[in-house]
């Protein structure tokens, strides 16, 4: 990958994160959880090299490794601006469960 492609990729990721964070901030609690669910599904599909992941897909059953769990956690923290411990992937093993956790953490962080 050339330097300009890397810069474009980083710029696009920053724009995506900013747009997602604005969408999250404007949403009510139920809408916000749906936004988080979509983000979790998209990031999990990307990390696990799947075309799609549904809300009830178990990350472990889908083949997540510790490195991929770390990547998923970092990607989601970057996109959502919510602190997510690595253990959250194990404790909340589906996109539905993880999104609910992230939604609660978001509400707690923003009081």
N, C-alpha and C positions, 0 to 999 in steps of 0.2 A: 504494500500500500504506500502510495506516495504521500509526502508531507501535506499537500493540499487536500488529499482525500481524508487524511486523519483530522485535519482542522475542520473540514466540512462535517465530518461525523461527530466531532466534539461539539460543534456549533449546533447541529441538529438535535443532539441529546440535550443540550442546555435549553433550547427552545421547547422541546417536548416536555421537559421537566417544568419549565416555567408555565407553559400552557396547562399542564396537568394540575399544578399547584393552584393556579387561578381557578380552575374548574372545581377543585376540591373546596377552596375557600368560599366559593359562591353557592355551593350545594348545601341542602339540609342534611340531617344525619342519615336518613335512608338513602337519599341520592348519593351522598358521599360514599357510603358503603358500596354501592353499585359501581361507582367510579374506581374505588380501590379494588373491587373484584375483577373488573376488566383489566386493570393494570397488572394485578397478580397473574391472571391467566396469560396475558400477553408476554410478560417477562418470563414466566415459567415455561411457556412454549418455546421461547427463544433460547433459554438456557438449556432446556432438555432436548433441543432440536426436534420438536414436534410441530406439526402444522397447527394443531389446536389442543387446548387443555380445557376440560369442562370444570364447572364449579366444584364438583365432588370428586375429581381425580385426586388420588392420594399421591403425594410427591414421591414417597418411597417406592410405591408400586410402579411409578412412571420412570424409575431409575435414577433418582437424584443421588448424587454422591456428596461427600462433605465439601468438596471444592465447588461443585455446582450449587450447593446450598449457600455457600459463602457468596458466590457470584450473584445469586438471586437476591439474597439479603442486601448486598451492596447496591445492586441496581434499584431495588425498591426504595431503599433509604435515599438514594440520589434523586429519584423521581418524585417521591412523596414528601421529602423533608421530615420524615418521622423516624425516630430512633427505633430500630428493630434488632433485637438480639438474635444471634444465630440460632439459638435453641427454639425460637418461635417457629421455625420451619418444622421441627419435630413435634412440638407441642400443639401446633395448629396445622396439621398435615394436608389440608386441602385449600384450594383458592378461596372457597367460601369461609372457612375457619380463619385463615390468615387475614383475609380482608376485614373480617369482624374484629380481629385483634388489632389490626392497624387502625381501624376506625376508632376503637376505644382509646388507643394510645394517642391518636391525633387529638381527640377531644380532651384527654387528660393533659396533654402538653400545652394546649391552647386555653385551658381553663374555661 
